[in-house]
Amino acid sequence: MDSSTDPSKLVQFQGTDYQVIKEGRAHILNPPAQEAASKATRRDLKEEDESQSVFYNPIQQFNRDLSVLAIRAYGESLLESKKQKHKKRTQGKKRKREVDSEDQASKSATDGANEVKPEGEQTGNGKQEAQPDSEPSYTILDALSATGLRALRYASELPVSRVVANDLSASAIKSMKTNIEYNELQDRIQPNLGDARTYMYSLGALQKFDVIDLDPYGTASPFIDAAIQGVRDGGLLCVTCTDAGVWASTGYPEKAFSLYGGVSIKGSHSHEGGLRLILNSLAMSAAKYGLAIEPLLSLSIDFYARVFVRVYRSPALVKFTAGNTMLVYNCDSGCGAWSTQPIAATKQRLDKKGNPFYHYGLAQGPSAGTHCEHCGFKTHIAGPMWGGPLHNPHYIQKILAILPTLDPKTYQTIPRIEGMLTTALEEDLDLTPAVPKAGQQPTSEAETAETKSQDPECPAIIPRMNPAALEKYPFYFNLGFLSKVLHCTTIPMDEFRGAVRSCGYRTTRSHAKPNSIRTDAPWSVIWEIMREWVRQHSPIKESSIKPGTPGAAIMAKSRNNLRKVHEGDQWLAQLKRDLLNAVESGKDVSDLITKVEASLYRSGLQRALRPAAGSSEEELPDADAEPKPADIMKPPTSTRPFERPHPSTLDIKFDAALGREASDAHTKKRLVRYQLNPRANWGPLNRAAVASK
């Protein structure tokens, strides 16, 4: 979105002609030579203009608007927290003064002097109590500032006391100083020429920043360690990584591991995998120094990732890092299914007095075999990566609450911000209602956690998420990819979501990709829905799926093929002989049950009626079915409140209206959830060249 004014109008400042570009409440002076840079192609630049290219990138206005609002939401929480701490300290001093006043009054009465101090005017040592003359503020470091546009916007749109704008380029600092003077913000913005890492490492305990913003060209990995140490306890890190070719693809797994400490994942869900790699890199860098992170907002936007994390100095919270780290077994060469493997296990237990505590132990593995259980193709390992939540819903709601108060002319990307944040908020399946089955009570763990964590006295403070919470249903899949595996027409979004909900599962979108699905339904149910879609609505020719392909292996498990197992007199005769032999040779009830089940298993019926033993998804018979003798004799093996039927017995209905109900559960407002590129050559532009002297 173009934020510039009329390019034909030039202003003269300090004897030089400039174009004035207004973004937010800030203005930057752009030399006329930079107009070619905004076209995003190097061939449009003259040789003398190379050193000035891409100082201003209009494509990143969404990033800057979002950053201003994200820091504003965090800042309001931070300021409220400071007020509460100041209030508690004041109350503590007041109580102490009251006790001292009583002692002094008693002593004065004895001595014949009865002077009374005005309450609250002086402290116990006779000094005037320090009262804040103005609202408390916070500090921001724009570590890679270029022209200083971010710093200008932070200083002009946020209640900050100081913004340090750092850059390694002398020409960038020169341009930055010009822009600071033009905006008359010399008292709030401090330019700094130097290496960002050196500057952040040199900060003392009292010099650390409340907010540090990393927005490099490419990866932020070289700056993460220094930024972790340069932010205050409870401070905010804003990190951008534009190297999506590394963290969102498997073209350079060795590069992804060297930069982010994990191997990227392949598939339509690769962008969420990249976000989790970046968060894991932040968590591991912080853990070495007794620091822990809390992701507040993690977004995959256009060609880059943008994450906002809160950093705490707490060795106790660091203990949860291992349990929040996972590996992923990914069927990237086959059907696209995945399963997760936690690195460690964090469990809540009770001590002798009944008080809860966390136990940190080893995780059992592996959670998947070498080949996919659905299509038989090889699985590959991705990670380690972050296994906890990507967002704090309270934080997102706070940003969304700010949007109606903004001027659309100042923040021109409000529609996209609202759409993306709403979609990110909806990713939490615990906030998504399901269609309850018989005997099933729908619950919302997120609402319960929110009720417990919200402080009614301080609603402005963003509460912490449970540090032991894991993302129970990470990643998303693309309906077009599933349909491609089976060589069928793409199933409409609403009909697929309706089918998932008709089976008693929940479903929502992902902000990272259009036509994406997040659900708590296991992959066996997902593929059963796709098989039923082919059978009911999109029949395919047998010749369209070649033997040995993932689609052939998945379609081989269709209901029609399961029924063929029961056909044939020869099969029936053999089954009768086995059953009669079991009845005659059975020594007791237990032995008879074992032999009957063995006969059914050999015939193939057992596999059709219920899942194989050891299934990772624990698919269980229908809760409404009549109990069998074998089930009565066996001890209970599950503590679930309800049982899921086998996928082949599900009554799948492709109800588009039911799917639309899921879409309208949060909002019926039409939102810009997935914005198309507004112009050609949409991307990060060229790297700014530093003139050699």
Secondary structure, 3 states (H helix, E strand, C coil): CCCECCCCCCEEECCEEEEEEEECCEEEEECHHHHHHHHCCHHHCCHHHHHHCCCCCHHHHHHHHHHHHHHHHHHHHHHHHHHHHHHHHHHHHHHHHHHHHHHHHHHHHHHCCCCCCCCCCECCCCCECCCCCCCCCEEEEECCCCCCHHHHHHHHHCCEEEEEEEECCHHHHHHHHHHHHHHCCCCCEEEEECCHHHHHHCCCCCCCEEEEEECCCCCCHHHHHHHHHHEEEEEEEEEEECCHHHHCCCCCHHHHHHHHCCECCCCCCHHHHHHHHHHHHHHHHHHCCCEEEEEEEEEEECCEEEEEEEEEECHHHHCCCCCCEEEEEECCCCCCCEEEEECEEEEEEECCCCCEEEEEEECCCCCCCCECCCCCCECEEEEEEECCCCCCHHHHHHHHHHHHHCCCCCCCCHHHHHHHHHHHHHCCHHHCCCCCCCCCCCCCHHHHHHHHHCCCCCCCCCCCCCCCCCCCCCCCEEHHHHHHHHCCCCCCHHHHHHHHHHCCCCEECCCCCCCEEEECCCHHHHHHHHHHHHHHCCCCCHHHCCCCCHHHHHHCCCHHHHHHHCCCHHHHHHHHHHHHHHHHHCCCHHHHHHHHHHHHHHHCHHHHHCCCCCCCCCCCCCCCCCCCHHHHHCCCCCCCCCCCCCHHHCCCCCCHHHHHHHHCCCCCCCCCCCCCCCCCCCCCCCCCCCCCC
